[in-house]
Each structure stands twice: as C-alpha cells, then as structure tokens.
C-alpha cells in the first residue's frame, strides 16, 4: 500500500489523457512545485484506483490528519483498519497516539 | 418531565465545528451554503443514518442565522402538500434578511428517499419545481441516493456525500461525554460501544447513556448486554420492548431507536394500554401521559422537531407507570383504527364514488354531498322513489343497494 499526502504529492510523468483524467477526478496540479493535491472528493474511489494504476501498485490511500493534534498519519498503524469501511474519506481521524493518550475533543 | 433526558439532545452540536467526522462533506456543504452564486440551487446530503446530515443543517443554520423550514418523512409529501408548505417558503425573500441577524429561510427536506406511495404522488416533481423556482437555499437529505425515483432531484442538486463516522472519532466523542457526565469509563468499554454502533454516533451516545448514566462507571463487563445494532425495529418488537421496559430511560432510548411511525405508535400504545395495566388508576395515569404525547405530536407538526424529546418523555412515562406489574400479553397490532380503515376501504371507496356523482350533478364538493345530500338520497331510495333519482344521478345497481343498506354498516 502506498500512502500519499493529500496536500502535495508527486506522480511520475503521465500521458495527456491520464493527466486530464486525474484533473477531472478531482486533483489539482501546481506547475511551480510539480505536485498534485486533492481538490475535490466526490470521485475519491476512482481517483485512488487511477493513481494506483499509474504507480503500478495494488492500493493507494491518503494520509489522515488527526483532529486532536493536527498531525498527518497513515492508516496502516490503526488497529481498526480492517473493519474500517471508509478508508479513503474523510481525511480526518484520530491518530493512534492521541487515542492511546486519552485525549478528548474540545 | 426531565429536561434534556437524552444525551443525544443534550450534546447535539450547536456549531458546525462540533459535528464530528465528514470534514470534507462539511466543508463542501458550508461552501455551497455561503456561496452567493450557487451553480445549483439545491444540495442533496446523502449517507447512512446517524452520521450528522440533519445535525449539520441545524448547526449551520444556527451559526449563519438561517431559519430552517423543515419537511420530514412523517409528513405527507404529495405535490399539493409540498407546494403548500414549500411554495410560500421559497418564493419570497424574508424582510428580516436585510437585518444583520438573519439570512432568511432555508428549506430542509429530510429523508427524501422516503417519498413513496400514492399519498406522496407527484412529490419528486413538485420538489424539482420548487428547487427551480426557489429564491432560498433548498437542502435535502437521503440515505440512499441511488434510487431511480431520485434521479430528477440529483440533476438539480449539488451532491454531498456523508460517510460512516470512524471508530476512533466515536471513541473520542464518547470520552468527551463521559468526562462531562463525570463517568469513569474504561477505554475498552468505549471501544466496544463504538464498534457496536456501526458508525452511527447517535446510537453510540444512546448506548453510553443506557449503560453508564445510573452507575457513573462503565466497564467492559457492562457492555456485554449490548446487542448488535438493529436499525429497523418493527412495531411488534417496539411494543414488546416498550411495555416491558424497566425504566423511563430504557423506554425512551428504545423509542428513539425504533423506526415505527410516531402516529402509528401512538395508536398502537393507546390500543394496548388496557391489556398492560389492569389497575384502573394506573391505566388512567398511563392514558394521561399518552394524551400528553399526542398533544406534543400535534405541536411538532412539520417543523418543531425540538419538541420530539417531550413526545418521547411522555410516551416513556406511560410505559413506566408501574414497571413491576408487567406480565407478558399478546399485542393488538396493527392499531385497531388502521385495521378498521383496511376493512372498510371498499365501502369508503363506494361512498366516495357516489358522493362524486352527486357532487357533479348538484355542483357541490364530495364532502358536502356526503353530509347534506346522501341522507336525503337514501330516504328517497328507501321510499321507492328510485327511478328518476337513480337515472338522474347515474347510480349503478350496486351503489343503490349500498345506499339503501348503508345504516346497517
């Protein structure tokens, strides 16, 4: 599984059709930095499938942001990952460390 | 009557930031709501129950100063009813929008996927028309947007998808409530409640309350009694658990989970109370609570859903008049009134048809024909003045027979 940062990630150079498809599926491209970011979330499943195809990997997921500490973290360390039905969206969750430390919502 | 009996009401988010989970959906909805030039005048929030669709609408309205005009699945949503409620609400911009406090109305139609059947005929097309002509934001919520009948609504709406709330988020939420309620809760117990909830925050809070409110402690052992979440508790099951409830709280939580129609429930409880309470004083007391619940149900109408907790309270109090006297009994279900309506349907249809014919001939409504004309037509028919009356009204032989025998029914 490849974990990507939703705010900025790089992809190998893609064909024009694939590039257009990625933008249509909700990515934005920054010419200055040469990075993609997720701008729309409505086609997230198709988007991850397309990126997985481009990267030639089985699975792609985006890093989550912890709503308690604000840090980005991957789902791979989460003990509920197997039963989680919402792996791609939302992009916000509680990181294992905050959960362990017993932090609560404000 | 206890204020804020249910924690789901007590901890209902007042601000958008208080709604847990679905950050992207929340952002998309708020962006749509704040936008001055919306590409589509309506938004359809869709996703499983208990993930915050209704809550975010109320929280956003509260935060941005909108007044919510709500139509729920429990209302009849035929073309006529929708036009009657939503038409005036969406056709004008309220004067108070020019003040700084209010931004006017938003029309919220909850559970639009529940529009079905003859009583809601024309409902979807009426909503589409409302959306196209509306001068205020129209918000809809649905559990299953893939239904064929909702296709026209999807065309005119911005779609915002809500997902199940994740287990760690629910645990954090339960922890917050436990702290505020001074409950010493084991992490494993909260984890078990969150896992059992199936991503439904409302159910998780109800479970926490039912398990920990009285004892102020919660251990993993306490959660053994948790049953797998059943979203669709039938009328029979609701009645069984309602009448056997050992406390006010147990009955109240059951009612908040049950999916039965409030009006059907009122009728069913009314029918079954004499079987439940043999002591006349207890029965009278229970009926007092049911009548109070009926009053609240009437006041809830189509938009005052904040009164629902009082409806639940009164209904629960009717169940908890004397918990110790409960003995299993067989229920009358469905309610007697509904059974009667079922058995008399053909007769009512026949009478309606006759009234239609009389109304057409005498230029009166069906209701007037029924009240002012049918008794006299019946007298004429029984006095054997049949031929001219029958031919003038165009009555069929079976309709004549029906009218002459009508007092026997």
Contacts between the chains, C-beta under 8 A, distances in Angstrom:
chain1	res1	chain2	res2	distance
A	41	B	24	4.5
A	41	B	25	7.9
A	41	B	28	7.4
A	41	B	161	7.8
A	42	B	159	6.9
A	42	B	161	6.9
A	67	B	20	7.8
A	67	B	23	7.7
A	67	B	169	7.3
A	67	B	172	7.7
A	68	B	172	6.9
A	78	B	168	7.3
A	80	B	166	7.2
A	80	B	167	4.5
A	80	B	168	6.6
A	80	B	195	7.8
A	83	B	167	7.4
A	83	B	195	7.2
A	84	B	166	6.2
A	84	B	167	7.2
A	85	B	163	7.8
A	85	B	164	5.8
A	85	B	199	7.2
A	86	B	163	4.4
A	86	B	164	5.7
A	86	B	166	6.1
A	86	B	199	7.7
A	89	B	24	6.2
A	89	B	161	7.7
A	89	B	163	5.7
A	90	B	21	6.1
A	90	B	22	5.4
A	90	B	23	5.0
A	90	B	24	5.5
A	90	B	25	7.2
A	90	B	163	6.3
A	90	B	166	7.9
A	91	B	23	6.6
A	91	B	24	6.4
A	92	B	21	7.4
A	92	B	23	4.3
A	93	B	166	5.4
A	93	B	168	5.5
A	93	B	169	6.3
A	94	B	166	8.0
A	94	B	168	3.8
A	94	B	169	5.9
A	94	B	171	7.3
A	94	B	172	5.1
A	96	B	168	7.9
A	98	B	172	7.8
A	99	B	168	5.3
A	99	B	171	6.5
A	99	B	172	7.4
A	102	B	175	6.9
A	102	B	187	7.2
A	103	B	172	7.3
A	104	B	172	6.0
A	104	B	175	4.6
A	104	B	176	4.5
A	104	B	179	5.9
A	105	B	20	6.9
A	105	B	172	5.2
A	105	B	173	6.2
A	105	B	175	7.8
A	105	B	176	4.6
